[in-house]
Amino acid sequence: MKFETVKEFSSAARRRLIRVFSPAGIEFELKTKIDACVFLAALALAGLPLLYIGGKAAAAETLANSENSLWLVRAIGLDPSHPALHFRLGVLQLFSLEKADSAMAIEHLRKAAELSPNSGPYWLGVAAALESRGETRAAQDAFHHALERRPMSPDYWWRAGNFYLRAGQNEAAWNHFRRVLELSPTRSEPVFRLCLRAAGDFRLVSEHVMPLDASPGLVLAYVDFLRRCGEYDDAFKMWRQFESKASKTKITFPTVQPYIDGLIAGNRVNEAISVWRDLLKWQVIARPTSPSPDNAVFNGDLEQAPLNAGFDWRLTQMPFVVTDSQAPAAFHGAKSARVDFTVKHNEEYEILYQLVPVEPCREYRLEAFVRSEGITSDSGPRLRIVDAESPERLNISTPPVLGTTDWHPVGLTFSAGRDTRLVRLAVWRARSRVFPMEISGRFWLDAVSLVVTGPHSGMDSTRQVCMQ
Amino acid sequence: MTSALNTIEIRHELPAGIQAARVNPGNSTSVRVVLLAGLLAAPLPLGGVLPWAWGGLAVLAVVLLILWGRQQVKGRRVKIAWSPLYLPCTFFLTLAAVQFYSGHNMDRISSREALIKLATDVLLFFAAVQVFSEATKSAWRRFVAVVTVFMFALSVLAIIQYFSSGGLIYWEVQTASMSPFGPYANRNHYPGLMEMLIPIAAAFRVERRLPRPAR
């Protein structure tokens, strides 16, 4: 057909398209019985394969769901090419309490793996069955097949590692566990636990299981794992290894935080101080500018946002109290901490605190500048020093700040006892017992310092000085 | 022969549904009833995911095809209504069959199951097009009424079950899912069913309000 114009062509194409997609159908007569038979046979030809294949597959699946080995055998009879049916029967025969048959189980599991060669779980099943029969070499091959199919699955490497460990092939086991750590560093804890139990030496784990290019996060997870196992010395030795590593600059504080907080909680103050100093030296945490280098309080001017961990300030979430550690009004620098007692309430509050390392048998002077606005009740906020390990040894506070006051210094002097190595410096409010009891208003804190003023003065109780 | 000529005359005068009914003395009502009953029952066995449920649907599809064929044979005339959707149906069915029989699949059994389900759906679609292309106005009205009542009943059942079954389907069946709804273990599948049923009732209602030429 020839078209004179584009318009003619497009209109013809449109007509054809309409013909194809039009609702008009096909009609023909069935003149004879033979026509009718041919028509019905054509329909049967279209439908019966579906009836046969679909019906058989569904029946086999339904039988297999019964989890009964006899029904499973019948299901396999109906659908012998279904690998899952062989796998289920194999597993049933392997773990059956009444009639375990590991030889048949292996046969069915192997059949499942052959029918679905791309499936990893079937090969794992074969490996488990072969291992249960003591066929280590064949089981090893089955694990190899499984790992070939799922090379990026940490779970498969973990299972293979366990197999090698049970088989006494520790070197192969370490290699597999190393791959687990490479693929999934977040699942390091069970690997560390198992390897440390098997190897018995933390160095062996760090040298053989830890990947060569392990991230600082993974190494720190191991360090913290050792700390949690009570192996503080080994953990600290691992930490010291960072000194010689270039990756130390890639350390981030959140990865170290569990370790350093664990050391503080475990009263390993010297180690915690050492780690903290390293973090400062490696510039993992910023060193705050302090007017006095002797000040034991970290970030005393509150110019930096607190880390809420380690030896920095920590904020406690309390009901009816809002704390802003970076408030704009400041006595020194640009920022201070502000505490808002938003709803009148009579509770004991420890709103903001810092764990400060101190030297035993030394006299210290705590000073800070505070300001208040409309503080009610007779018990306003104070600064308190408590021995972090045992409050009975040291527990002292400044007088409360009340009403409305401009910036003014508060302070106290105390002596660290023979066993005191860590004190808790806090903004604290005691529960009031005198009417009106509820506290409301605002309180600011800035320029906090704690300096050594001399050796132990021999005084038993601390001298408390209010410089107001 | 005279009768055939008369029939042709009538076909030009009457609307499509009535016309087809006159052409084929074999009545498609029984096929429609079987089709509708099967389709409405299909989601009830836990959303049709159980092997016997989808196997049953495959059987139903073949039975419908045979019933429709028997009806055509009775009328001594085969009329196959056309839908443009047959083209994608045929394409995807052929693609799936080629993939399965040529071995280009990662999991042979899953591919087989998918192929069975796709073939079932195509057959059901074909049967539905054939029997509903001949449906009269009153047959459509009955169909919509049945769908609406089913939808309402299933919704009420699903809501009562949600508040009283403690996470069990039909107050009996425990599933791995923590949030079943209606007959479905995955509650997201329930709106899928409603998305298909609501437009049937809604469209019929809207169509009745429209002036005659717009219908």
Interface residues (C-beta under 8 A of the other chain):
Chain A: V20 F21 S22 P23 A24 G25 I26 E27 F28 E29 L30 K31 A36 F39 L40 L43 A44 A46 G47 L48 L50 L51 I53 G54 G55 A57 A58 A59 A60 E61 T62 N65 S81 H82 P83 A84 L115 S116 N118 S119
Chain B: L50 P51 W52 W54 G55 G56 A58 V59 A61 V62 L65 I66 G69 R70 Q72 V73 R76 R77 V78 K79 I80 A81 W82 S83 P84 M106 D107 R108 I109 R112 E113 I116 A119 T120 L123 S133
